[in-house]
Amino acid sequence: MNRFEGKVCLVTASTAGIGLAIADRMAQEGGHLIVCSRKQNNVDDAVKTITETIKSNGSKGSVVGLACNVGRPDERK
């Protein structure tokens, strides 16, 4: 299925566990993902994992990552 083809999907807390699984599935189904978390190294690992899934699956999806702590006003901007 390609339920998310051509759509942008923002997934917060998406660097591990259920959030990562959801982001990975959306990418498999053609979504253009934005993953975010508080720590850049976690974001980088998630982007790598999802990129590998996209390549192995042949999906039209894509992924970028952003470190953001929503508890900090300057980072929300």
N, CA, C and O atoms as CSV, one atom per row, in Angstrom:
chain,resi,resn,atom,element,x,y,z
A,1,MET,N,N,0.828,-1.187,0.000
A,1,MET,CA,C,0.000,0.000,0.000
A,1,MET,C,C,0.869,1.246,0.000
A,1,MET,O,O,2.015,1.220,0.450
A,2,ASN,N,N,0.319,2.319,-0.502
A,2,ASN,CA,C,1.014,3.604,-0.519
A,2,ASN,C,C,0.121,4.688,0.078
A,2,ASN,O,O,-0.104,5.726,-0.545
A,3,ARG,N,N,-0.380,4.446,1.272
A,3,ARG,CA,C,-1.318,5.375,1.907
A,3,ARG,C,C,-0.743,6.758,2.127
A,3,ARG,O,O,-1.496,7.730,2.193
A,4,PHE,N,N,0.584,6.875,2.243
A,4,PHE,CA,C,1.187,8.157,2.569
A,4,PHE,C,C,1.977,8.759,1.402
A,4,PHE,O,O,2.691,9.745,1.581
A,5,GLU,N,N,1.850,8.174,0.218
A,5,GLU,CA,C,2.596,8.663,-0.938
A,5,GLU,C,C,2.227,10.120,-1.223
A,5,GLU,O,O,1.054,10.475,-1.334
A,6,GLY,N,N,3.273,10.957,-1.337
A,6,GLY,CA,C,3.063,12.363,-1.622
A,6,GLY,C,C,2.671,13.205,-0.418
A,6,GLY,O,O,2.377,14.392,-0.560
A,7,LYS,N,N,2.664,12.604,0.764
A,7,LYS,CA,C,2.274,13.330,1.965
A,7,LYS,C,C,3.480,13.530,2.881
A,7,LYS,O,O,4.375,12.687,2.943
A,8,VAL,N,N,3.487,14.651,3.585
A,8,VAL,CA,C,4.524,14.925,4.569
A,8,VAL,C,C,4.017,14.455,5.921
A,8,VAL,O,O,2.900,14.786,6.320
A,9,CYS,N,N,4.838,13.682,6.629
A,9,CYS,CA,C,4.458,13.107,7.916
A,9,CYS,C,C,5.460,13.545,8.975
A,9,CYS,O,O,6.642,13.214,8.889
A,10,LEU,N,N,4.993,14.286,9.970
A,10,LEU,CA,C,5.827,14.702,11.086
A,10,LEU,C,C,5.551,13.754,12.239
A,10,LEU,O,O,4.420,13.658,12.714
A,11,VAL,N,N,6.590,13.053,12.691
A,11,VAL,CA,C,6.429,12.084,13.768
A,11,VAL,C,C,7.338,12.508,14.912
A,11,VAL,O,O,8.562,12.495,14.778
A,12,THR,N,N,6.738,12.884,16.038
A,12,THR,CA,C,7.528,13.282,17.199
A,12,THR,C,C,7.889,12.045,18.007
A,12,THR,O,O,7.230,11.010,17.901
A,13,ALA,N,N,8.932,12.157,18.811
A,13,ALA,CA,C,9.413,11.026,19.627
A,13,ALA,C,C,9.559,9.777,18.764
A,13,ALA,O,O,9.118,8.689,19.135
A,14,SER,N,N,10.184,9.958,17.612
A,14,SER,CA,C,10.211,8.891,16.609
A,14,SER,C,C,11.577,8.244,16.429
A,14,SER,O,O,11.877,7.721,15.356
A,15,THR,N,N,12.402,8.273,17.462
A,15,THR,CA,C,13.739,7.717,17.304
A,15,THR,C,C,13.889,6.338,17.940
A,15,THR,O,O,14.958,5.733,17.858
A,16,ALA,N,N,12.832,5.836,18.573
A,16,ALA,CA,C,12.891,4.508,19.193
A,16,ALA,C,C,11.468,3.998,19.422
A,16,ALA,O,O,10.497,4.753,19.376
A,17,GLY,N,N,11.383,2.714,19.666
A,17,GLY,CA,C,10.116,2.115,20.061
A,17,GLY,C,C,8.995,2.290,19.060
A,17,GLY,O,O,9.197,2.198,17.849
A,18,ILE,N,N,7.807,2.544,19.587
A,18,ILE,CA,C,6.608,2.656,18.761
A,18,ILE,C,C,6.717,3.822,17.777
A,18,ILE,O,O,6.306,3.697,16.624
A,19,GLY,N,N,7.261,4.946,18.221
A,19,GLY,CA,C,7.403,6.095,17.330
A,19,GLY,C,C,8.257,5.784,16.118
A,19,GLY,O,O,7.915,6.182,15.004
A,20,LEU,N,N,9.353,5.087,16.310
A,20,LEU,CA,C,10.221,4.698,15.196
A,20,LEU,C,C,9.505,3.711,14.287
A,20,LEU,O,O,9.609,3.808,13.064
A,21,ALA,N,N,8.785,2.769,14.867
A,21,ALA,CA,C,8.048,1.790,14.061
A,21,ALA,C,C,6.987,2.476,13.196
A,21,ALA,O,O,6.797,2.109,12.036
A,22,ILE,N,N,6.305,3.461,13.757
A,22,ILE,CA,C,5.291,4.202,13.000
A,22,ILE,C,C,5.949,4.976,11.857
A,22,ILE,O,O,5.480,4.925,10.720
A,23,ALA,N,N,7.027,5.689,12.155
A,23,ALA,CA,C,7.729,6.454,11.128
A,23,ALA,C,C,8.252,5.544,10.022
A,23,ALA,O,O,8.143,5.871,8.840
A,24,ASP,N,N,8.817,4.408,10.407
A,24,ASP,CA,C,9.351,3.452,9.442
A,24,ASP,C,C,8.240,2.954,8.518
A,24,ASP,O,O,8.438,2.855,7.308
A,25,ARG,N,N,7.086,2.643,9.079
A,25,ARG,CA,C,5.964,2.149,8.271
A,25,ARG,C,C,5.445,3.231,7.326
A,25,ARG,O,O,5.128,2.950,6.170
A,26,MET,N,N,5.361,4.462,7.818
A,26,MET,CA,C,4.912,5.557,6.952
A,26,MET,C,C,5.853,5.741,5.769
A,26,MET,O,O,5.406,6.000,4.652
A,27,ALA,N,N,7.155,5.607,6.011
A,27,ALA,CA,C,8.133,5.714,4.925
A,27,ALA,C,C,7.972,4.564,3.941
A,27,ALA,O,O,8.080,4.764,2.732
A,28,GLN,N,N,7.715,3.363,4.447
A,28,GLN,CA,C,7.488,2.212,3.577
A,28,GLN,C,C,6.295,2.448,2.659
A,28,GLN,O,O,6.247,1.943,1.537
A,29,GLU,N,N,5.341,3.217,3.152
A,29,GLU,CA,C,4.126,3.483,2.386
A,29,GLU,C,C,4.192,4.816,1.643
A,29,GLU,O,O,3.160,5.401,1.315
A,30,GLY,N,N,5.420,5.297,1.377
A,30,GLY,CA,C,5.620,6.434,0.499
A,30,GLY,C,C,5.634,7.800,1.147
A,30,GLY,O,O,5.740,8.803,0.440
A,31,GLY,N,N,5.534,7.883,2.458
A,31,GLY,CA,C,5.516,9.178,3.139
A,31,GLY,C,C,6.864,9.866,3.139
A,31,GLY,O,O,7.913,9.223,3.108
A,32,HIS,N,N,6.815,11.185,3.175
A,32,HIS,CA,C,8.020,12.005,3.311
A,32,HIS,C,C,8.092,12.398,4.782
A,32,HIS,O,O,7.356,13.270,5.244
A,33,LEU,N,N,8.995,11.737,5.510
A,33,LEU,CA,C,9.034,11.823,6.960
A,33,LEU,C,C,9.931,12.915,7.492
A,33,LEU,O,O,10.999,13.198,6.949
A,34,ILE,N,N,9.466,13.523,8.573
A,34,ILE,CA,C,10.285,14.397,9.400
A,34,ILE,C,C,10.274,13.756,10.779
A,34,ILE,O,O,9.242,13.741,11.449
A,35,VAL,N,N,11.410,13.228,11.207
A,35,VAL,CA,C,11.493,12.627,12.535
A,35,VAL,C,C,12.171,13.605,13.474
A,35,VAL,O,O,13.083,14.333,13.082
A,36,CYS,N,N,11.720,13.614,14.703
A,36,CYS,CA,C,12.347,14.520,15.658
A,36,CYS,C,C,12.399,13.907,17.044
A,36,CYS,O,O,11.602,13.045,17.414
A,37,SER,N,N,13.376,14.396,17.790
A,37,SER,CA,C,13.600,13.972,19.157
A,37,SER,C,C,14.511,15.017,19.792
A,37,SER,O,O,14.999,15.920,19.113
A,38,ARG,N,N,14.736,14.888,21.091
A,38,ARG,CA,C,15.555,15.877,21.799
A,38,ARG,C,C,17.039,15.768,21.490
A,38,ARG,O,O,17.746,16.773,21.561
A,39,LYS,N,N,17.531,14.598,21.152
A,39,LYS,CA,C,18.974,14.384,20.982
A,39,LYS,C,C,19.325,14.113,19.526
A,39,LYS,O,O,18.748,13.233,18.888
A,40,GLN,N,N,20.283,14.886,19.009
A,40,GLN,CA,C,20.665,14.776,17.603
A,40,GLN,C,C,21.169,13.384,17.234
A,40,GLN,O,O,20.851,12.882,16.156
A,41,ASN,N,N,21.953,12.751,18.114
A,41,ASN,CA,C,22.477,11.422,17.764
A,41,ASN,C,C,21.345,10.409,17.611
A,41,ASN,O,O,21.439,9.508,16.778
A,42,ASN,N,N,20.282,10.538,18.395
A,42,ASN,CA,C,19.127,9.651,18.239
A,42,ASN,C,C,18.409,9.920,16.920
A,42,ASN,O,O,17.955,8.995,16.247
A,43,VAL,N,N,18.312,11.197,16.562
A,43,VAL,CA,C,17.694,11.571,15.285
A,43,VAL,C,C,18.506,10.980,14.133
A,43,VAL,O,O,17.939,10.407,13.203
A,44,ASP,N,N,19.820,11.118,14.192
A,44,ASP,CA,C,20.685,10.593,13.128
A,44,ASP,C,C,20.525,9.080,12.977
A,44,ASP,O,O,20.468,8.574,11.856
A,45,ASP,N,N,20.452,8.361,14.087
A,45,ASP,CA,C,20.267,6.903,14.035
A,45,ASP,C,C,18.923,6.532,13.414
A,45,ASP,O,O,18.840,5.593,12.622
A,46,ALA,N,N,17.876,7.265,13.772
A,46,ALA,CA,C,16.549,6.981,13.219
A,46,ALA,C,C,16.510,7.255,11.719
A,46,ALA,O,O,15.937,6.476,10.958
A,47,VAL,N,N,17.117,8.358,11.296
A,47,VAL,CA,C,17.166,8.681,9.863
A,47,VAL,C,C,17.891,7.583,9.106
A,47,VAL,O,O,17.458,7.181,8.026
A,48,LYS,N,N,18.983,7.099,9.661
A,48,LYS,CA,C,19.743,6.013,9.014
A,48,LYS,C,C,18.888,4.754,8.891
A,48,LYS,O,O,18.850,4.129,7.831
A,49,THR,N,N,18.206,4.382,9.967
A,49,THR,CA,C,17.354,3.185,9.957
A,49,THR,C,C,16.248,3.305,8.911
A,49,THR,O,O,16.017,2.376,8.137
A,50,ILE,N,N,15.575,4.438,8.890
A,50,ILE,CA,C,14.460,4.625,7.959
A,50,ILE,C,C,14.958,4.708,6.519
A,50,ILE,O,O,14.306,4.198,5.607
A,51,THR,N,N,16.098,5.342,6.310
A,51,THR,CA,C,16.685,5.407,4.968
A,51,THR,C,C,16.982,4.004,4.445
A,51,THR,O,O,16.727,3.706,3.278
A,52,GLU,N,N,17.513,3.153,5.297
A,52,GLU,CA,C,17.790,1.768,4.905
A,52,GLU,C,C,16.499,1.036,4.537
A,52,GLU,O,O,16.476,0.267,3.575
A,53,THR,N,N,15.446,1.266,5.283
A,53,THR,CA,C,14.152,0.655,4.975
A,53,THR,C,C,13.652,1.119,3.615
A,53,THR,O,O,13.199,0.309,2.806
A,54,ILE,N,N,13.733,2.423,3.361
A,54,ILE,CA,C,13.266,2.975,2.084
A,54,ILE,C,C,14.027,2.339,0.927
A,54,ILE,O,O,13.429,1.944,-0.075
A,55,LYS,N,N,15.345,2.241,1.067
A,55,LYS,CA,C,16.165,1.660,-0.003
A,55,LYS,C,C,15.837,0.190,-0.236
A,55,LYS,O,O,15.723,-0.243,-1.383
A,56,SER,N,N,15.685,-0.579,0.836
A,56,SER,CA,C,15.427,-2.009,0.683
A,56,SER,C,C,14.010,-2.295,0.200
A,56,SER,O,O,13.757,-3.330,-0.418
A,57,ASN,N,N,13.106,-1.394,0.475
A,57,ASN,CA,C,11.695,-1.568,0.133
A,57,ASN,C,C,11.376,-1.023,-1.257
A,57,ASN,O,O,10.387,-1.431,-1.865
A,58,GLY,N,N,12.202,-0.105,-1.769
A,58,GLY,CA,C,11.927,0.525,-3.057
A,58,GLY,C,C,10.826,1.572,-2.969
A,58,GLY,O,O,10.210,1.921,-3.976
A,59,SER,N,N,10.587,2.059,-1.788
A,59,SER,CA,C,9.534,3.050,-1.543
A,59,SER,C,C,9.879,4.393,-2.173
A,59,SER,O,O,11.043,4.686,-2.447
A,60,LYS,N,N,8.857,5.194,-2.395
A,60,LYS,CA,C,9.054,6.563,-2.862
A,60,LYS,C,C,9.185,7.528,-1.693
A,60,LYS,O,O,9.226,8.742,-1.891
A,61,GLY,N,N,9.251,7.000,-0.486
A,61,GLY,CA,C,9.354,7.828,0.711
A,61,GLY,C,C,10.714,8.475,0.854
A,61,GLY,O,O,11.659,8.156,0.131
A,62,SER,N,N,10.793,9.400,1.810
A,62,SER,CA,C,12.048,10.062,2.129
A,62,SER,C,C,12.020,10.409,3.607
A,62,SER,O,O,10.970,10.344,4.246
A,63,VAL,N,N,13.180,10.781,4.155
A,63,VAL,CA,C,13.240,11.104,5.578
A,63,VAL,C,C,14.296,12.170,5.841
A,63,VAL,O,O,15.382,12.153,5.261
A,64,VAL,N,N,13.950,13.095,6.729
A,64,VAL,CA,C,14.894,14.071,7.272
A,64,VAL,C,C,14.679,14.086,8.778
A,64,VAL,O,O,13.625,13.675,9.263
A,65,GLY,N,N,15.673,14.558,9.513
A,65,GLY,CA,C,15.570,14.574,10.965
A,65,GLY,C,C,15.852,15.937,11.548
A,65,GLY,O,O,16.557,16.757,10.959
A,66,LEU,N,N,15.283,16.163,12.725
A,66,LEU,CA,C,15.425,17.440,13.406
A,66,LEU,C,C,15.463,17.207,14.909
A,66,LEU,O,O,14.574,16.563,15.465
A,67,ALA,N,N,16.486,17.728,15.565
A,67,ALA,CA,C,16.535,17.663,17.025
A,67,ALA,C,C,15.769,18.862,17.577
A,67,ALA,O,O,16.024,20.004,17.194
A,68,CYS,N,N,14.828,18.589,18.481
A,68,CYS,CA,C,14.026,19.666,19.043
A,68,CYS,C,C,13.498,19.251,20.409
A,68,CYS,O,O,12.900,18.184,20.554
A,69,ASN,N,N,13.720,20.094,21.403
A,69,ASN,CA,C,13.139,19.891,22.720
A,69,ASN,C,C,11.993,20.893,22.835
A,69,ASN,O,O,12.233,22.088,23.005
A,70,VAL,N,N,10.758,20.420,22.745
A,70,VAL,CA,C,9.614,21.324,22.750
A,70,VAL,C,C,9.452,22.055,24.078
A,70,VAL,O,O,8.680,23.009,24.165
A,71,GLY,N,N,10.163,21.624,25.106
A,71,GLY,CA,C,10.135,22.315,26.388
A,71,GLY,C,C,10.975,23.583,26.403
A,71,GLY,O,O,10.952,24.333,27.379
A,72,ARG,N,N,11.712,23.827,25.335
A,72,ARG,CA,C,12.561,25.017,25.235
A,72,ARG,C,C,11.999,25.963,24.165
A,72,ARG,O,O,11.998,25.624,22.982
A,73,PRO,N,N,11.530,27.127,24.565
A,73,PRO,CA,C,10.914,28.063,23.616
A,73,PRO,C,C,11.794,28.388,22.412
A,73,PRO,O,O,11.291,28.494,21.294
A,74,ASP,N,N,13.095,28.547,22.623
A,74,ASP,CA,C,13.986,28.874,21.518
A,74,ASP,C,C,14.062,27.752,20.485
A,74,ASP,O,O,14.261,28.023,19.301
A,75,GLU,N,N,13.908,26.517,20.906
A,75,GLU,CA,C,13.956,25.395,19.956
A,75,GLU,C,C,12.631,25.219,19.222
A,75,GLU,O,O,12.608,24.710,18.101
A,76,ARG,N,N,11.546,25.629,19.832
A,76,ARG,CA,C,10.246,25.546,19.147
A,76,ARG,C,C,10.161,26.485,17.969
A,76,ARG,O,O,9.443,26.223,17.005
A,77,LYS,N,N,10.903,27.594,18.047
A,77,LYS,CA,C,10.883,28.560,16.940
A,77,LYS,C,C,11.546,27.948,15.734
A,77,LYS,O,O,11.638,28.590,14.688
